[in-house]
C-alpha cells in the first residue's frame, strides 16, 4: 500500500540515509527550477522539518523569495522494497526558507563547511510513488 501523510513517513525516513540523488523542484518557477543534492546530506529536525545544505540553489531561493513557490522534493532508493519489488520513492511537498545565520545554519555549517545557506524545508505532505 502506498504511504501518504502530512508528516515524514517511516518509509521515507528509512531510505533517507542511503546516499542517493534528491531532486528539488520549485513548482511555480517559469520554467520550473530543478536542483539536486544527496539524501545523506538531509538532516531531519522533526516529523515535518528537515534541513538541506545549499552551496548554490540560487534559482530555487529566488523562486521562494519572489513567489513563495512551493517545493516538490523527490527521494528514492533501489535498496528498499517498494510497491512493485525493489525500489522505493517519495515526493515530499513543502514550503521552504533559506537561512544564512542562526542555529540551523551553524549546525549544518559544522558538517558542510562549503554551504552558502541552509534550506529549511517545512513538509505539507508526503506521498509514496513507488
C-alpha positions in Angstrom: 0.0 0.0 0.0 1.3 3.5 -0.8 2.1 5.7 2.1 0.6 9.2 2.3 0.9 11.5 5.2 1.2 15.2 6.3 4.4 14.2 8.1 7.6 12.4 7.2 6.7 8.8 7.0 8.6 5.8 8.4 9.3 4.5 4.9 10.8 7.8 3.8 12.9 8.1 6.9 14.1 4.6 6.3 15.5 5.4 2.8 16.9 8.9 3.5 20.3 7.7 4.8 21.0 5.8 1.6 23.3 8.2 -0.4 21.0 8.7 -3.5 20.3 11.8 -5.5 17.5 14.1 -4.3 15.7 16.4 -6.7 14.2 19.7 -5.5 11.8 21.5 -7.8 10.2 24.9 -7.3 6.9 24.1 -8.9 5.9 27.7 -9.7 9.1 28.7 -11.4 8.6 29.7 -15.0 10.0 27.4 -16.2 10.2 25.2 -13.1 13.7 25.3 -11.5 15.3 22.0 -10.6 18.4 21.3 -8.4 19.8 18.2 -6.8 21.6 17.2 -3.6 22.3 13.9 -1.9 19.9 12.2 0.5 22.6 11.6 3.2 23.1 15.4 3.4 19.5 15.8 4.6 19.1 16.3 8.3 15.7 15.6 9.9 14.7 18.1 12.7 11.2 16.8 13.5 8.4 15.0 11.7 7.6 18.0 9.5 11.0 19.7 9.1 14.3 18.9 7.6 17.4 20.8 6.5 19.4 20.7 3.3 22.8 22.4 2.8 22.8 24.8 -0.1 26.0 25.7 -1.9 24.1 27.0 -4.9 20.3 26.6 -5.3 20.0 30.3 -6.2 17.2 29.7 -8.7 15.1 27.9 -6.0 15.9 30.6 -3.5 14.8 33.3 -5.9 11.5 31.5 -6.6 10.8 31.2 -2.9 11.6 34.9 -2.3 9.6 36.2 -5.3 6.6 33.9 -5.4 6.6 31.8 -2.2 6.9 28.9 -4.6 6.0 25.5 -3.0 8.6 22.8 -3.4 8.4 19.2 -4.5 11.3 17.1 -3.3 11.8 13.6 -4.8 13.6 10.9 -2.8 14.3 7.3 -3.9 16.4 4.2 -3.3 16.7 0.9 -5.2 17.9 -0.8 -1.9 14.4 -0.9 -0.3 11.3 -2.8 -1.3 8.6 -0.6 -2.8 5.2 -1.3 -4.3 6.5 -3.5 -7.2 9.6 -5.1 -5.8 12.9 -3.4 -5.1 12.9 0.4 -5.4 11.0 2.9 -3.3 10.4 6.6 -4.0 8.6 9.5 -2.4 7.5 13.1 -3.2 7.6 15.5 -0.3 5.6 18.6 -0.9 6.7 21.5 1.2 7.5 25.2 1.7 11.0 26.4 2.3 13.2 29.2 3.5 16.9 29.9 3.2 18.9 30.9 6.2 22.4 32.4 6.3 22.7 32.5 10.1 21.3 31.1 13.3 21.1 27.7 15.0 20.2 25.6 11.9 22.9 27.4 9.8 25.6 26.8 12.4 24.5 23.2 12.9 24.8 22.4 9.2 27.9 24.5 8.6 29.7 22.3 11.1 29.0 19.3 8.8 29.2 21.0 5.5 31.8 23.8 5.6 31.1 24.6 1.9 27.5 25.6 2.4 26.3 29.1 1.5 22.9 28.9 3.2 20.7 26.2 4.7 17.3 25.3 3.1 14.8 24.7 5.9 12.0 22.5 4.5 8.6 22.5 6.1 6.7 19.4 4.9 3.0 19.8 4.0 2.5 16.2 2.7 4.5 13.1 1.7 3.4 10.7 -1.0 4.9 7.4 -1.8 5.2 7.0 -5.6 6.7 3.5 -6.0 
